[in-house]
């Protein structure tokens, strides 16, 4: 068994020649238009992005400026790299995050890098570019839209950096409690520390001595990036796998600068953006645990994080990690060589060459946001792909001038001859990375091959020909509504009662009505003694305007009261409701007298 322990469950995929060809064809967005400039005839094309790529860039550029394999010494100075962080890189291409909320593209940057692959939303923003200021994502112009290729360029290791408290005088561990001279910890304890639920050095390394407030009981400080970082994203991919109960929270935070439980567990942020600042802060700050790519950790100086056997206790080193939460007996270092953690050891390379990333699409135009190289059990647990992002056609994004073509020509040559070429990939182990796995690099090469110039003549004009920006938004006046027609005249309810008279025990009403409708009549009378008597209500339908006679007959109770009192005074309420109109009530009174009997004549 090797000193790295067994490598179980290798998941290398072997593509047949036909499958590889199919992958390359699917990766290409279409035939790439030819450049009018010959190879190596380009001009300066600066890049910006992940500090994780700093050392890899130096190796790629050296190859690009080599005679024969690259463009030779004439290409010196054409390529520069600003390792300002993954977030800074994506913003340079138009990702709408603070302070670039309008999605403006940096006119000086022609390629970007990110350890955190863009989400579909971030990709859409970069492909569309600037929006109308103050709008809800309204594209300023579709003329500058172009697909972006997400090109995996290397795979590397995130080293967990420790600077033990100054009061620690011993690791307090021997034999199996050590891995290559340094103390062990568990992945579960690592997640607890970065989550802020484990807060002392004893929680991470229980064997540290002495067990006092100056060492084992001392607070552990999380040292983190202050910027949106792809290295942070990669670490959180690992942390999300360690404890599934916290996975959703880690994934929500992604590459942002926020950390759990900051109010109760110490967080120290790097002074400036980028991984180098974090590594330097860790060297200067005892009691911290941080993270950077292996190449940056080693580049801070030979006595920074490499382990020094000459010291009684070396307090600054990178931690070995368990293979996985299920394979807890095997530990791996971020470096590929067994002795590469030691001071002055010349071996280089990341212990990620056996890792098969998951969630990888078969095209550089696909969605890479689910790609994951952590905790594969085939090497170091904190490995990650790192990506460069390129426009499919810079003639559309910028304009189709000769100057812009020269910049685009340099990008095409640099990536084809150096970055994704076999020779370029072979430079990576010597720079403390690993080659992109064979199952992924073919996709990267197909994407680079598809990049072209002025495809389909869709490039934008330049200079005075530049289409003007959209006019300022104008306020459309509210149209004056047409005067609505007057509402229809309500039908008249002007009912009149020209006469009322009593004929025997019958009341006869003469009504004058303005039109069709309905008449309802109620009546009542109060005898001298007893309760009031009420005649039954009477309703009459009216079909036309004019005079209408309505009669009411006294009922038995009314007649009985009339015989006793000899006369009754009735109150009549006549309610007329015209068809389609409102009701009107008219009140009349009439006295009805007891008719004389025939025998009294």
C-alpha positions as CSV (number, residue, x, y, z in Angstrom):
1,X,0.0,0.0,0.0
2,X,1.3,3.4,-0.9
3,X,2.0,6.1,1.7
4,X,-1.2,7.8,0.5
5,X,-3.4,4.9,1.5
6,X,-5.7,2.9,-0.8
7,X,-7.6,4.7,-3.6
8,X,-10.9,2.9,-3.6
9,X,-13.7,3.2,-6.1
10,X,-11.9,4.8,-9.0
11,X,-14.4,6.2,-11.3
12,X,-12.4,7.0,-14.4
13,X,-14.5,7.0,-17.5
14,X,-12.9,5.8,-20.7
15,X,-14.3,7.4,-23.8
16,X,-14.1,5.5,-27.0
17,X,-12.9,7.5,-30.0
18,X,-16.4,7.8,-31.3
19,X,-17.7,9.0,-28.0
20,X,-15.0,11.6,-27.7
21,X,-15.8,12.9,-31.2
22,X,-19.4,13.1,-30.3
23,X,-18.6,15.1,-27.2
24,X,-16.5,17.6,-29.2
25,X,-19.2,18.0,-31.8
26,X,-21.8,18.7,-29.1
27,X,-19.5,21.2,-27.4
28,X,-19.2,23.4,-30.5
29,X,-21.9,26.1,-30.9
30,X,-21.4,26.0,-34.7
31,X,-18.6,26.4,-37.2
32,X,-16.3,29.2,-36.1
33,X,-15.7,32.0,-38.5
34,X,-12.2,32.4,-39.7
35,X,-9.9,35.2,-38.3
36,X,-8.5,37.4,-41.0
37,X,-5.3,37.7,-38.9
38,X,-2.8,34.9,-39.0
39,X,-1.9,32.9,-35.8
40,X,0.3,34.8,-33.4
41,X,-0.5,38.2,-35.0
42,X,-2.5,39.4,-32.1
43,X,-2.2,42.3,-29.6
44,X,-2.4,42.7,-25.8
45,X,-5.4,41.0,-24.1
46,X,-5.5,41.4,-20.3
47,X,-7.3,38.9,-18.1
48,X,-8.7,39.1,-14.5
49,X,-10.2,36.7,-12.0
50,X,-9.4,33.8,-9.7
51,X,-6.2,34.2,-7.6
52,X,-6.3,30.4,-7.6
53,X,-4.9,30.6,-11.1
54,X,-2.0,32.9,-10.5
55,X,0.7,30.3,-10.7
56,X,-0.9,28.3,-13.5
57,X,-1.1,31.5,-15.6
58,X,2.6,32.0,-15.3
59,X,3.3,28.5,-16.6
60,X,0.8,28.9,-19.4
61,X,2.2,32.3,-20.5
62,X,5.7,30.9,-20.4
63,X,4.7,28.2,-22.8
64,X,2.8,30.7,-25.0
65,X,5.9,32.8,-25.5
66,X,8.1,29.7,-26.3
67,X,9.3,29.4,-29.8
68,X,7.8,26.5,-31.8
69,X,5.1,25.4,-29.4
70,X,3.7,28.9,-28.7
71,X,4.0,32.3,-30.4
72,X,7.6,33.0,-29.4
73,X,9.2,35.9,-27.8
74,X,7.2,38.3,-29.9
75,X,4.2,37.5,-27.7
76,X,6.0,38.7,-24.5
77,X,3.8,41.2,-22.7
78,X,0.6,40.4,-24.7
79,X,-1.0,38.6,-21.8
80,X,-1.3,39.9,-18.2
81,X,-3.3,38.5,-15.3
82,X,-5.0,40.3,-12.4
83,X,-5.7,37.8,-9.7
84,X,-8.3,39.9,-8.0
85,X,-10.7,37.1,-7.3
86,X,-13.5,35.1,-9.1
87,X,-16.2,37.7,-8.4
88,X,-14.0,40.5,-9.8
89,X,-13.5,38.5,-12.9
90,X,-17.2,37.8,-13.5
91,X,-18.1,41.4,-12.9
92,X,-15.5,42.4,-15.6
93,X,-17.6,40.5,-18.1
94,X,-20.9,42.0,-17.0
95,X,-22.1,40.0,-14.0
96,X,-24.5,42.3,-12.2
97,X,-23.2,42.3,-8.6
98,X,-22.1,45.2,-6.5
99,X,-20.6,47.6,-7.4
100,X,-21.4,46.7,-11.1
101,X,-25.2,46.6,-10.8
102,X,-25.7,47.8,-14.4
103,X,-23.7,44.9,-15.8
104,X,-21.1,47.1,-17.6
105,X,-18.3,45.2,-19.2
106,X,-14.7,46.3,-18.4
107,X,-13.4,47.6,-21.7
108,X,-9.8,46.6,-20.8
109,X,-10.5,42.9,-19.9
110,X,-10.8,40.2,-22.6
111,X,-10.8,36.9,-20.6
112,X,-11.7,36.1,-17.1
113,X,-11.2,33.2,-14.6
114,X,-13.3,31.8,-11.8
115,X,-13.1,28.8,-9.5
116,X,-16.8,29.1,-9.0
117,X,-18.5,28.3,-12.3
118,X,-21.2,30.8,-13.2
119,X,-24.9,29.9,-12.5
120,X,-27.3,30.1,-15.4
121,X,-28.4,33.6,-14.2
122,X,-24.8,34.9,-14.0
123,X,-24.1,33.4,-17.5
124,X,-27.1,35.2,-18.9
125,X,-25.9,38.5,-17.4
126,X,-22.5,38.1,-18.9
127,X,-23.9,37.1,-22.3
128,X,-26.2,40.2,-22.5
129,X,-23.9,42.8,-20.9
130,X,-25.1,46.2,-19.8
131,X,-28.7,46.9,-19.0
132,X,-30.7,50.1,-19.1
133,X,-29.8,51.9,-15.8
134,X,-32.5,51.7,-13.3
135,X,-34.5,49.1,-15.2
136,X,-35.4,45.6,-14.1
137,X,-32.8,43.9,-16.3
138,X,-33.7,45.4,-19.7
139,X,-30.9,44.7,-22.2
140,X,-29.3,47.9,-23.3
141,X,-28.8,46.4,-26.8
142,X,-28.9,42.9,-28.2
143,X,-26.2,43.8,-30.7
144,X,-23.5,43.1,-28.1
145,X,-24.8,39.7,-27.0
146,X,-22.6,36.7,-27.3
147,X,-22.5,33.2,-25.7
148,X,-19.8,32.6,-23.2
149,X,-17.6,29.4,-23.0
150,X,-16.8,28.1,-19.5
151,X,-13.5,26.4,-20.1
152,X,-12.0,24.2,-17.3
153,X,-8.2,24.9,-17.4
154,X,-6.8,23.1,-14.3
155,X,-7.7,21.2,-11.2
156,X,-6.1,22.1,-7.9
157,X,-6.2,21.6,-4.2
158,X,-7.5,23.9,-1.5
159,X,-5.0,23.8,1.4
160,X,-6.3,24.2,4.9
161,X,-3.8,26.5,6.6
162,X,-3.2,26.4,10.4
163,X,-1.3,28.8,12.6
164,X,-1.5,27.3,16.1
165,X,-1.7,29.6,19.1
166,X,1.7,30.7,20.4
167,X,1.1,28.9,23.7
168,X,1.1,25.5,22.1
169,X,4.3,23.7,22.8
170,X,3.4,20.2,21.5
171,X,1.1,18.5,19.1
172,X,0.6,16.0,22.0
173,X,0.2,13.2,19.5
174,X,2.3,10.3,18.5
175,X,2.0,7.3,16.2
176,X,-1.4,7.0,14.6
177,X,-2.5,10.3,15.9
178,X,-0.1,12.0,13.5
179,X,0.0,11.9,9.7
180,X,3.4,12.7,8.3
181,X,4.6,14.5,11.4
182,X,1.5,16.7,11.7
183,X,-1.6,16.2,13.9
184,X,-4.8,14.7,12.4
185,X,-8.3,16.1,12.6
186,X,-11.6,14.8,11.2
187,X,-13.7,16.2,8.4
188,X,-16.6,16.6,10.9
189,X,-14.5,18.7,13.2
190,X,-13.4,20.8,10.2
191,X,-17.0,21.5,9.3
192,X,-17.9,22.4,12.9
193,X,-15.0,24.9,13.0
194,X,-15.9,26.7,9.8
195,X,-19.5,26.6,10.8
196,X,-18.7,28.3,14.1
197,X,-20.1,25.6,16.3
198,X,-16.7,24.4,17.4
199,X,-14.8,27.4,18.8
200,X,-11.5,26.2,20.4
201,X,-8.4,24.6,19.1
202,X,-9.1,21.5,21.2
203,X,-12.3,21.0,19.2
204,X,-10.2,20.7,16.0
205,X,-7.0,19.0,17.4
206,X,-7.9,17.4,20.8
207,X,-4.3,16.3,21.5
208,X,-2.7,19.8,21.6
209,X,-0.6,20.7,24.6
210,X,-0.9,22.2,27.1
211,X,-4.6,22.0,27.8
212,X,-4.8,25.7,28.8
213,X,-6.3,28.9,27.6
214,X,-3.0,29.6,25.8
215,X,-3.3,26.5,23.6
216,X,-6.0,23.8,23.5
217,X,-8.6,26.0,25.1
218,X,-7.7,29.1,23.0
219,X,-10.4,30.4,20.6
220,X,-9.9,29.3,17.0
221,X,-10.3,32.1,14.5
222,X,-11.7,31.5,11.1
223,X,-9.5,33.3,8.5
224,X,-11.6,34.0,5.4
225,X,-11.6,35.9,2.1
226,X,-13.2,39.3,2.2
227,X,-14.2,39.1,-1.5
228,X,-16.6,36.8,-3.5
229,X,-14.2,33.9,-4.0
230,X,-14.2,30.7,-6.0
231,X,-11.8,29.1,-3.5
232,X,-14.4,29.8,-0.8
233,X,-17.0,28.2,-3.1
234,X,-14.9,25.1,-3.4
235,X,-14.3,24.8,0.3
236,X,-18.0,25.1,0.9
237,X,-18.7,22.4,-1.6
238,X,-16.7,20.1,0.6
239,X,-18.3,21.4,3.9
240,X,-21.8,20.8,2.4
241,X,-20.9,17.2,1.8
242,X,-19.5,16.6,5.3
243,X,-22.8,17.2,7.2
244,X,-25.9,16.9,5.0
245,X,-28.0,18.7,7.7
246,X,-26.1,21.9,6.9
247,X,-25.7,21.3,3.1
248,X,-28.5,23.7,2.1
249,X,-27.0,26.6,4.1
250,X,-23.5,26.1,2.7
251,X,-24.9,25.9,-0.8
252,X,-26.9,29.1,-0.3
253,X,-23.8,31.0,0.8
254,X,-21.8,29.6,-2.2
255,X,-18.8,32.0,-2.8
256,X,-20.2,34.9,-0.8
257,X,-18.2,36.6,2.0
258,X,-20.7,35.7,4.8
259,X,-20.1,32.9,7.3
260,X,-22.4,31.1,9.8
261,X,-22.5,32.3,13.4
262,X,-20.2,35.3,12.9
263,X,-21.8,36.9,16.0
264,X,-20.6,34.1,18.3
265,X,-17.5,32.6,16.6
266,X,-14.5,34.7,15.6
267,X,-14.0,35.6,11.9
268,X,-10.9,37.3,10.7
269,X,-11.0,38.6,7.1
270,X,-8.1,39.1,4.8
271,X,-7.0,42.7,4.4
272,X,-7.4,42.8,0.6
273,X,-9.0,40.7,-2.1
274,X,-7.4,37.5,-3.3
275,X,-5.8,34.4,-1.8
276,X,-2.3,35.9,-1.2
277,X,-3.7,38.4,1.2
278,X,-5.4,35.7,3.2
279,X,-2.2,33.5,3.3
280,X,-0.1,36.5,4.5
281,X,-2.7,37.4,7.2
282,X,-2.6,33.8,8.4
283,X,1.2,33.9,8.7
284,X,1.0,37.1,10.8
285,X,-2.0,36.0,13.0
286,X,-1.5,33.1,15.5
287,X,-4.7,31.1,16.3
288,X,-6.1,31.2,12.8
289,X,-7.4,28.5,10.4
290,X,-7.7,29.6,6.7
291,X,-7.7,28.2,3.2
292,X,-6.0,29.0,-0.1
293,X,-5.0,27.0,-3.2
294,X,-1.8,24.9,-2.7
295,X,0.2,26.9,-5.2
296,X,-0.4,30.2,-3.2
297,X,0.2,28.5,0.1
298,X,3.7,27.4,-1.1
299,X,4.4,30.6,-2.9
300,X,4.3,32.7,0.4
301,X,7.9,31.5,1.1
302,X,9.6,28.3,2.0
303,X,9.1,28.8,5.8
304,X,5.4,29.9,5.5
305,X,3.2,26.8,5.5
306,X,5.7,24.0,4.7
307,X,6.6,21.9,7.8
308,X,10.0,22.5,9.4
309,X,11.4,19.5,11.2
310,X,14.1,21.7,12.8
311,X,11.5,23.6,14.9
312,X,10.5,22.1,18.3
313,X,6.9,22.6,17.2
314,X,6.1,24.1,13.8
315,X,2.8,26.1,14.3
316,X,2.2,26.9,10.6
317,X,1.4,24.1,8.2
318,X,-1.4,22.7,6.0
319,X,-3.6,20.0,7.4
320,X,-4.0,16.5,6.0
321,X,-7.7,15.6,5.5
322,X,-9.6,12.4,5.7
323,X,-10.5,10.8,2.4
324,X,-14.3,11.1,3.2
325,X,-16.8,10.9,6.0
326,X,-17.1,7.1,5.3
327,X,-13.4,6.4,4.6
328,X,-12.2,8.0,7.8
329,X,-9.0,5.9,8.2
330,X,-7.3,7.2,5.2
331,X,-5.7,10.7,5.1
332,X,-4.4,12.7,2.1
333,X,-2.4,15.8,1.7
334,X,-3.1,18.5,-0.8
335,X,0.3,17.9,-2.5
336,X,0.9,14.9,-4.7
337,X,4.4,13.9,-3.4
338,X,4.5,12.2,0.0
339,X,7.3,14.5,1.2
340,X,6.0,17.6,-0.5
341,X,4.7,19.1,2.7
342,X,8.3,19.6,4.1
343,X,10.4,22.7,4.0
344,X,12.7,22.9,1.0
345,X,11.2,19.9,-0.7
346,X,11.3,20.6,-4.5
347,X,8.4,18.3,-5.5
348,X,5.3,20.0,-6.8
349,X,1.8,18.9,-7.9
350,X,-1.7,18.7,-6.4
351,X,-3.1,15.4,-5.1
352,X,-6.1,15.7,-7.5
353,X,-4.9,13.7,-10.5
354,X,-7.2,10.7,-9.7
355,X,-10.3,12.8,-9.1
356,X,-13.2,12.4,-11.5
357,X,-15.4,15.5,-11.2
358,X,-19.2,15.0,-11.0
359,X,-21.9,17.2,-12.5
360,X,-19.9,18.0,-15.6
361,X,-21.8,18.9,-18.8
362,X,-20.5,17.9,-22.3
363,X,-20.2,21.4,-23.6
364,X,-18.4,24.6,-22.6
365,X,-21.8,26.3,-23.4
366,X,-23.5,24.0,-20.8
367,X,-24.3,24.6,-17.1
368,X,-21.2,23.9,-15.0
369,X,-22.6,25.2,-11.7
370,X,-23.1,21.6,-10.4
371,X,-19.6,20.5,-11.2
372,X,-17.9,19.1,-8.0
373,X,-14.5,17.6,-7.4
374,X,-14.6,17.4,-3.6
375,X,-14.5,14.3,-1.4
376,X,-14.2,11.9,-4.3
377,X,-12.3,9.2,-2.2
378,X,-9.7,9.2,-5.0
379,X,-7.3,11.6,-3.5
380,X,-7.4,14.8,-1.5
381,X,-10.9,15.8,-0.3
382,X,-10.7,19.5,-1.2
383,X,-10.0,19.5,-4.9
384,X,-11.7,21.8,-7.4
385,X,-11.7,22.6,-11.1
386,X,-10.9,26.2,-12.0
387,X,-12.3,27.8,-15.2
388,X,-11.6,30.6,-17.7
389,X,-14.6,32.2,-19.4
390,X,-14.4,33.4,-23.0
391,X,-16.8,35.1,-25.4
392,X,-17.7,33.0,-28.4
393,X,-17.4,36.1,-30.7
394,X,-15.7,39.2,-29.5
395,X,-16.7,41.1,-32.7
396,X,-20.3,41.1,-31.4
397,X,-19.3,42.0,-27.8
398,X,-16.9,44.8,-28.5
399,X,-16.9,45.7,-32.2
400,X,-15.5,44.3,-35.5
401,X,-12.4,46.5,-35.8
402,X,-8.9,45.3,-36.7
403,X,-7.8,46.3,-33.1
404,X,-10.4,44.1,-31.5
405,X,-9.7,41.2,-33.9
406,X,-6.0,41.4,-32.8
407,X,-7.0,41.0,-29.1
408,X,-9.4,38.1,-29.9
409,X,-6.6,36.5,-32.0
410,X,-4.3,36.5,-28.9
411,X,-7.0,34.9,-26.8
412,X,-7.6,32.2,-29.3
413,X,-3.9,31.4,-29.7
414,X,-3.1,31.5,-26.0
415,X,-5.8,29.0,-25.1
416,X,-5.3,26.7,-28.1
417,X,-1.5,26.6,-28.0
418,X,-1.0,26.8,-24.2
419,X,-3.9,26.5,-21.8
420,X,-5.8,23.4,-23.1
421,X,-3.0,21.9,-25.3
422,X,-1.3,18.7,-24.1
423,X,1.9,20.7,-23.5
424,X,0.0,23.3,-21.5
425,X,-1.7,20.7,-19.3
426,X,1.7,19.1,-18.7
427,X,3.0,22.3,-17.1
428,X,0.4,22.1,-14.3
429,X,1.9,19.5,-12.0
430,X,5.1,21.6,-11.8
431,X,3.0,24.6,-10.7
432,X,1.2,22.7,-7.9
433,X,-1.9,21.8,-9.9
434,X,-3.0,18.7,-11.6
435,X,-4.0,18.2,-15.3
436,X,-7.7,18.5,-16.1
437,X,-9.1,15.0,-16.2
438,X,-9.2,13.4,-19.7
439,X,-12.9,13.1,-19.5
440,X,-13.2,16.9,-19.2
441,X,-10.2,18.3,-21.2
442,X,-11.7,17.2,-24.6
443,X,-14.8,19.3,-23.8
444,X,-12.5,22.3,-23.0
445,X,-10.6,21.9,-26.3
446,X,-13.8,21.6,-28.4
447,X,-15.0,24.9,-26.8
448,X,-11.8,26.7,-27.6
449,X,-11.9,25.4,-31.1
450,X,-15.4,26.9,-31.6
451,X,-14.4,30.4,-30.7
452,X,-14.3,32.6,-33.8
453,X,-14.5,36.1,-35.2
454,X,-17.4,38.0,-36.7
455,X,-19.5,34.9,-37.0
456,X,-22.2,35.2,-39.7
457,X,-21.2,38.9,-40.1
458,X,-22.9,39.6,-36.8
459,X,-20.1,41.8,-35.5
460,X,-20.9,45.3,-34.3
461,X,-19.7,48.4,-36.2
462,X,-17.2,50.6,-34.5
463,X,-16.5,54.3,-34.1
464,X,-18.8,56.7,-35.8
465,X,-20.8,53.7,-37.1
466,X,-21.6,52.6,-33.6
467,X,-25.3,52.4,-33.2
468,X,-26.5,55.1,-30.8
469,X,-27.7,54.0,-27.4
470,X,-31.4,53.7,-26.9
471,X,-33.1,57.1,-26.4
472,X,-33.8,58.1,-22.9
473,X,-37.0,56.8,-21.6
474,X,-39.9,59.1,-22.3
475,X,-43.1,59.4,-20.4
476,X,-46.0,58.6,-22.6
477,X,-48.8,61.0,-21.9
478,X,-52.0,59.5,-20.6
479,X,-54.5,59.9,-23.4
480,X,-57.4,62.1,-22.7
481,X,-60.5,59.9,-22.6
482,X,-63.4,60.7,-24.9
483,X,-66.2,62.4,-23.0
484,X,-68.5,59.5,-22.3
485,X,-72.0,59.8,-23.5
486,X,-74.5,61.1,-20.9
487,X,-76.2,58.4,-19.0
488,X,-79.6,57.6,-20.2
489,X,-82.4,59.7,-18.8
490,X,-84.1,57.9,-15.9
491,X,-87.7,57.2,-16.7
492,X,-90.1,59.5,-14.8
493,X,-91.7,58.3,-11.7
494,X,-94.0,61.4,-11.4
495,X,-97.2,59.6,-10.4
496,X,-100.2,61.8,-9.4
497,X,-103.5,60.9,-7.8
498,X,-106.1,63.3,-9.2
499,X,-108.9,61.9,-7.2
500,X,-109.9,59.3,-4.6
501,X,-113.5,58.4,-3.7
502,X,-115.4,55.9,-1.8
503,X,-118.3,54.0,-3.4
504,X,-120.0,52.0,-0.7
505,X,-117.3,49.8,0.8
506,X,-115.0,50.2,-2.3
507,X,-112.2,52.8,-2.6
508,X,-111.6,54.0,-6.1
509,X,-108.3,55.7,-7.1
510,X,-107.7,57.7,-10.2
511,X,-104.0,57.7,-11.1
512,X,-102.0,59.6,-13.7
513,X,-98.9,57.6,-14.7
514,X,-95.9,58.7,-16.9
515,X,-95.2,55.3,-18.4
516,X,-95.1,51.6,-18.0
517,X,-94.3,50.2,-14.6
518,X,-95.9,48.8,-11.5
519,X,-98.2,50.3,-8.9
520,X,-98.5,48.9,-5.4
521,X,-101.1,50.2,-2.9
522,X,-101.4,49.5,0.8
523,X,-104.0,50.9,3.2
524,X,-105.0,50.9,6.8
525,X,-107.5,52.5,9.2
526,X,-107.7,52.9,13.0
527,X,-111.2,52.3,14.5
528,X,-112.2,54.1,17.7
529,X,-111.7,50.9,19.6
530,X,-109.6,47.9,18.8
531,X,-106.7,47.3,16.5
532,X,-106.0,48.9,13.2
533,X,-107.4,47.2,10.2
534,X,-105.4,46.7,7.1
535,X,-106.6,46.0,3.6
536,X,-104.7,43.5,1.5
537,X,-102.0,45.1,-0.7
538,X,-102.8,45.4,-4.3
539,X,-100.4,45.5,-7.2
540,X,-101.2,46.5,-10.7
541,X,-99.0,46.3,-13.8
542,X,-99.0,49.4,-16.0
543,X,-98.3,49.0,-19.7
544,X,-98.4,52.6,-20.9
545,X,-98.6,56.2,-19.8
546,X,-101.9,57.7,-19.0
547,X,-104.8,57.4,-16.6
548,X,-105.3,54.3,-14.6
549,X,-108.2,53.5,-12.2
550,X,-107.5,51.2,-9.3
551,X,-110.1,49.9,-6.8
552,X,-109.8,48.6,-3.3
553,X,-112.5,46.6,-1.5
554,X,-112.8,46.5,2.2
555,X,-112.3,43.1,3.8
556,X,-114.6,41.6,6.5
557,X,-112.7,43.2,9.4
558,X,-112.8,46.6,7.9
559,X,-116.5,46.3,7.2
560,X,-117.2,45.2,10.8
561,X,-115.2,48.2,12.1
562,X,-117.0,50.4,9.7
563,X,-120.4,49.2,11.0
564,X,-119.5,50.0,14.5
565,X,-117.9,53.4,14.0
566,X,-120.0,54.4,11.0
567,X,-117.0,55.8,9.3
568,X,-113.3,55.0,8.9
569,X,-110.4,57.1,7.8
570,X,-108.0,55.1,5.6
571,X,-104.4,56.1,4.8
572,X,-103.4,55.0,1.4
573,X,-99.8,54.6,0.2
574,X,-99.5,54.4,-3.6
575,X,-96.0,53.4,-4.8
576,X,-95.2,53.7,-8.5
577,X,-92.0,52.1,-9.9
578,X,-91.4,52.9,-13.6
579,X,-89.7,50.2,-15.7
580,X,-85.9,50.8,-15.3
581,X,-86.4,53.6,-12.8
582,X,-86.8,54.3,-9.1
583,X,-89.9,54.1,-7.0
584,X,-92.0,57.0,-5.8
585,X,-94.6,56.9,-3.1
586,X,-97.6,59.1,-2.7
587,X,-99.8,59.2,0.5
588,X,-103.5,60.0,0.4
589,X,-106.3,59.8,3.0
590,X,-109.9,59.0,2.4
591,X,-112.9,58.6,4.7
592,X,-115.2,55.7,4.0
593,X,-118.7,56.0,5.5
594,X,-121.1,53.2,6.4
595,X,-123.6,52.9,3.6
596,X,-127.2,53.5,4.6
597,X,-129.4,50.4,4.6
598,X,-132.2,50.2,2.0
599,X,-134.8,49.8,4.8
600,X,-134.0,53.3,6.1
601,X,-135.0,54.9,2.9
